Amino acid sequence: MKVLGILGGMGPLATSKLFEDIILFTKANSDQEHIHTIIDSNTSIADRTSYILDNSLESPLPELIKSAIRLQRAGADFIIMPCNTAHNFYDEIVQHIDIPFLNMIEEAAKYIKESFDNITKVGLLSTEGTIKAHVYDDVFNRYGIEIIKPSQENQTHITKLIYSIKEGIYQSDLQGFYKVMNQLRKDGVEVFVAGCTEVSVAINLFSIEGNIIDPMKILAMKAIEFAGGTVKESKTHGGHI
């Protein structure tokens, strides 16, 4: 099988969760049947949202490129990246490597288009950086899917949840989060996308309810298939994918 490289550290817990999903979703009867994986949990990568909101701050791009090159040199045959906001820099990163780089946002759009009939709107639960950079809009629009975002006031609830997880503070009060989902439902949203890997982590930590698509799980399954492995038939967890 191909060797997988994970460009991680954004944050470390999300990186760990993706690796865990890859292991859990792989059909294997022994260690040897799992995917050879190289992980670069590069915590030196500057905050993506901070830079997108204020370009005078440190750019994450140099470290993202370093990690991609490091994974290729270490023997990775292809790369995946468990950070939605960092996909704003996807096109620049691929210019510096000679191996495939699976795009999590693209894979999520394909999955939604193939799995849901007549879905034209998706509610985005993400960082402010992902919203401002149109990380999801630019990809999903090509598939005829409109991205619906929270109001500026309600976005603060999503931001608070994301950064509390990065800080290791696992808040149990999800009233604000569900308020955002209810607002988006009034805007015609039936399906939500976990547009930040910390939101993906939160779904599992707090058993968040709702029709939420998790791009990180989709990426895990695509990585298994791309490596030459087989995805287990039962591949959902907690009612989400």
N, C-alpha and C positions, 0 to 999 in steps of 0.2 A: 504493500500500500504506500501511497504518497505520505511524506512527512508534513505535518501541519505546523505552521507557525502562528502563534497568537500574539498580536501586538497589543499589549495590555498595560495595566497600571492606571486606568481611567474609569473607575477607580479599581484598586486591588480586589475589593470584594466582588465587583461585577466580573472581573477577570476570572476569579476563582469559581464563580457561579457558572460561567460559560464552560469552563473546563469540566466542571461537575456534570453539566447537562450532556456534554459530548460523551462522557463516560457512561452515564445512565442511559442515554439513547442508543448506544452502540450495541448491536447484537453480537455478543462475544461469550465464549465459554472458558476463556483463559486470558491471562495477561497478554499473551502473544497475539491474540485476536483483536486487541484494542489498537487505537491509532497512535503511532509514534508522534508525540507532540512536543514542540519547543515553545516555551513561554518566556516572553520578555516583558515582565511587569515593570515598565519604566515609569517610576513615580516622579521622575524629573521633568516629565512633559508638562508644560505650563497649562493652566486652566483654560480650556477652550472657550467657554462662554465669556469669561472676563476679557479675553483678547478680541472676540467678535464684537463685544459691546464697546470696547475701547482699544483701538489699534495702537495706541501709544504704549500699551503694556507688552510684556514678553510674549512672543509668538510661540505656539506649541509646535509649529511646523519643523524647525530644525531637529528637535528630539524625535518627532514622529518619523522623519526620514532616517535618522540614525538607527532607530529600532527596526524599521523595515529592512534596511541594509544588513543590520546585525543578524536578523533572522535568516535572511537569504544566505549569508556567509556561513551561518551555523548549520545549514543543510536543509532548511525548510523548502518544500516544493511548492507551497502556496501559503497565503496569509489570510487571516481574518482579524477583525478589529472590534472588540466589544465596547464601542463608544459611538453613540449616534452623532453627537456634535462634531466629533473628530472627522466624520465623513465629509464635512465641509472642505477638508484638505485632501480628500481622496485623489483627485486628479493630479495634484502636485506630487503626492507620495509615489504613485505608480510610475511616474517619469524616472524614478531613481532605482527601480528594481526590474528584474527580468523574469519574475515568476508571477503567476496569477494572484490577484488580490480580490477575493469575493466581497461584493458590496452588500452590506447588511440591509441598506435602505431599498436597494433594487430587489433583493430577494423577498423582502416583506411585501413590496408592491405586487410582485408576481404571485405570491401566495394568496393575498387578499383577492386579487382579480380572478384567480382560479378557483377559490374556495367559496366565494359569496356571489350569489346572483344579484345583478342590478344594484350593486353597491356603488354609489357615486360620491358619498361623503364619509370621511373618517375623522374622528376626533383625535387631536394630537395632545399627548401628555408628555411634555418634554421640557428641556431647559430653554431659557430665554435666548441663548445663543443659537440653538437649533431653529427656533422660530425666526429670529432676525436674519439668519443666513439662508433661509428657505431650503434647508437640507431635505426636507420631505416634499415640499411643494414641487420643486423642480423635477423630482423623480416620479412622484405619484401622478402629477398632471399628465405625464406621457401615457399613463395607463387609464386616463379618463376619470381619475379619482381626485376630488377636491379635499384639501386639508382644511379642517375647521379648528380654529385655535381658541383657547379661553380668552376672556376679556383680560385687560391688563391687571385689573384688580384681582381677579380669580387666579391668574397665573402665579401670584405670590404664594398661594397654597401649594402648588406643584413645586415651585422653587424651594420652599421651606422643607418639603419632604425629601427632595433630592439631596440637599446639602446637609440635612440632619443625618442621613445615612452615610455620606462621605465623612462626617465628623464622628461617626460611631454612636450617634444618639438615635435610638430607634423609637420614635414617638408612636404612641398607640392611638392618639386622637386623629382619626381620619375624616372628621366632619368636613374640613375644608376641601379635602381631596374629592369626597363624594359630592360636595357642592359644585365643584368644577364639572364633574361628569353629568350632573343633573342639568346644569346650564347648557352644556353641549347637546344633550338630548333635545332640549327645547329648540335648538338650532337645526334639528333634523338628523342628528347623529345616532346611528344604531350600533356602530362598531368603533372601538377605540384602539389606538396603537400606543404601546408603551415606548415612546420615543426617546427614552433615556434609560441606560442600563441600570441606574439606581431605581428607576420605577419598576424595571423588571425584577430587581431584588426585592423591592417592597411588596410586589404581588405575592411572592412566596412567603415573605416574612409575616405579613399580616393577613394572608388569605383574602386579598381584595376581590370583591365580587363585581361582576360585570362582563360584558362581551369585549374583553381586552385581548388584542393580538400582541404577542411578545416577539419582536424581531430577533431577540437574542436566541430564543429557542429555535426559530426558523433557521437562523444562521448555524446553530449547532448541528441541525439535521443536514443542511446543505453541505457543511464541512465534512461530515461523515461520508456522505455519498461521493463527494468530490475526491476524498482520499481513497475511495475504493472499498469502503466498509458498507455495512448494512444497518439501516435504522430499524430499531425494534418496532413492532406493530403498535404496541401501546406506548405512544410517545408524548402524551399530554400529562401535565402535572397540575393538580389543583384546579382542574377545569379550564385551564388556559393553554394556549399554544404560543 
